[in-house]
């Protein structure tokens, strides 16, 4: 059977057929789509034309340290606070570092100079003591669907190797999982070589929601 991979549903059916589970008894469609998204995210780390940036503005509230981030945020490029019409960089940190090095940080307040990023939340230190306008420049989530034009046809086929590696891994078939994963990274490296990149336009991601990566087991 030939699959065009022109829709997310066709991709799911292709993966189930390749993994000998055409009826979807062992694999859930949702998890297959999640593996697809993870593969797209892996691509996004390497190929700049998969990366789009956006910005979001937060108006802080006195004595409130944490705020909800946009749902399409994948990674933070930069954060700055506007004070007296001047933009000042807010440096990245982590809650763990703050707890270890500044155990009383939750009791301090003032103009934010550092931020931490956890799941869908951004927090500031010191805790804002007034209304500040904070701008967050971030990387948008790439397309999750195979039919999206941001994922050209050739790349969809490459991404199926990543999804199959996850499927075989779930089936405890490490040999086939490694084979598919190695194909994915080989073709990804080839795509990266063939794409004319402009590094000065590629944002540096200081924090990312995407941290999971299965590496070949040896």
ChimeraX attribute file (.defattr): number of C-alpha atoms within 10 A of each C-alpha:
attribute: neighborCount
match mode: 1-to-1
recipient: residues
	/A:1	4
	/A:2	6
	/A:3	12
	/A:4	11
	/A:5	19
	/A:6	15
	/A:7	13
	/A:8	19
	/A:9	15
	/A:10	16
	/A:11	25
	/A:12	25
	/A:13	19
	/A:14	21
	/A:15	23
	/A:16	22
	/A:17	14
	/A:18	12
	/A:19	17
	/A:20	12
	/A:21	14
	/A:22	15
	/A:23	10
	/A:24	15
	/A:25	9
	/A:26	14
	/A:27	18
	/A:28	11
	/A:29	16
	/A:30	10
	/A:31	14
	/A:32	21
	/A:33	19
	/A:34	13
	/A:35	21
	/A:36	27
	/A:37	20
	/A:38	21
	/A:39	22
	/A:40	24
	/A:41	22
	/A:42	19
	/A:43	25
	/A:44	17
	/A:45	13
	/A:46	16
	/A:47	18
	/A:48	18
	/A:49	16
	/A:50	17
	/A:51	19
	/A:52	14
	/A:53	16
	/A:54	14
	/A:55	16
	/A:56	13
	/A:57	16
	/A:58	15
	/A:59	13
	/A:60	20
	/A:61	16
	/A:62	14
	/A:63	17
	/A:64	14
	/A:65	19
	/A:66	19
	/A:67	16
	/A:68	12
	/A:69	20
	/A:70	16
	/A:71	9
	/A:72	13
	/A:73	21
	/A:74	22
	/A:75	21
	/A:76	24
	/A:77	19
	/A:78	20
	/A:79	23
	/A:80	21
	/A:81	22
	/A:82	13
	/A:83	12
	/A:84	6
	/A:85	7
	/A:86	9
	/A:87	14
	/A:88	14
	/A:89	16
	/A:90	21
	/A:91	16
	/A:92	17
	/A:93	18
	/A:94	16
	/A:95	17
	/A:96	11
	/A:97	11
	/A:98	17
	/A:99	12
	/A:100	11
	/A:101	10
	/A:102	12
	/A:103	11
	/A:104	10
	/A:105	16
	/A:106	15
	/A:107	10
	/A:108	13
	/A:109	18
	/A:110	14
	/A:111	17
	/A:112	23
	/A:113	19
	/A:114	19
	/A:115	22
	/A:116	20
	/A:117	22
	/A:118	15
	/A:119	12
	/A:120	14
	/A:121	12
	/A:122	16
	/A:123	22
	/A:124	28
	/A:125	24
	/A:126	19
	/A:127	25
	/A:128	22
	/A:129	17
	/A:130	15
	/A:131	13
	/A:132	18
	/A:133	15
	/A:134	21
	/A:135	19
	/A:136	20
	/A:137	20
	/A:138	27
	/A:139	24
	/A:140	19
	/A:141	21
	/A:142	21
	/A:143	16
	/A:144	19
	/A:145	19
	/A:146	26
	/A:147	18
	/A:148	14
	/A:149	9
	/A:150	15
	/A:151	19
	/A:152	12
	/A:153	15
	/A:154	10
	/A:155	16
	/A:156	21
	/A:157	16
	/A:158	21
	/A:159	27
	/A:160	23
	/A:161	23
	/A:162	26
	/A:163	27
	/A:164	26
	/A:165	27
	/A:166	25
	/A:167	24
	/A:168	19
	/A:169	16
	/A:170	13
	/A:171	14
	/A:172	11
	/A:173	13
	/A:174	17
	/A:175	14
	/A:176	17
	/A:177	25
	/A:178	22
	/A:179	16
	/A:180	23
	/A:181	23
	/A:182	17
	/A:183	18
	/A:184	23
	/A:185	19
	/A:186	13
	/A:187	17
	/A:188	19
	/A:189	15
	/A:190	11
	/A:191	17
	/A:192	15
	/A:193	11
	/A:194	9
	/A:195	12
	/A:196	11
	/A:197	14
	/A:198	9
	/A:199	9
	/A:200	7
	/A:201	10
	/A:202	16
	/A:203	18
	/A:204	14
	/A:205	15
	/A:206	15
	/A:207	20
	/A:208	16
	/A:209	15
	/A:210	14
	/A:211	9
	/A:212	9
	/A:213	9
	/A:214	12
	/A:215	10
	/A:216	15
	/A:217	8
	/A:218	5
